[in-house]
């Protein structure tokens, strides 16, 4: 996203690229970006947009935990033709409880490729 021809747009909007080719701790790199900026918004594409992922990856959780920021979930529910955005959710000390909250939010949502995402 940050390469030509459109990279300058994302940089001018305040975007911060993370070098994914290096074998560094990506979670900590993103936590550091949060901590170095007064305002920073991170958007991640959900699981199952290109292929089925089971169980869910947890990087988003540990980024939010490390940066001490809430998680706002969004759905593109193709089955009901709805876009939904959740209230900010502050993480607890119980990862199981937190993930059950996430799963319940997405339960019943039909993605563009439904077989890639089912709870």
HELIX and SHEET records of a PDB file:
HELIX    1   1 UNK A    7  UNK A   12  1                                   6    
HELIX    2   2 UNK A   26  UNK A   36  1                                  11    
HELIX    3   3 UNK A   59  UNK A   67  1                                   9    
HELIX    4   4 UNK A   95  UNK A  106  1                                  12    
HELIX    5   5 UNK A  114  UNK A  116  5                                   3    
SHEET    1   A 2 UNK A  74  UNK A  77  0                                        
SHEET    2   A 2 UNK A  82  UNK A  85 -1                                        
END                                                                             
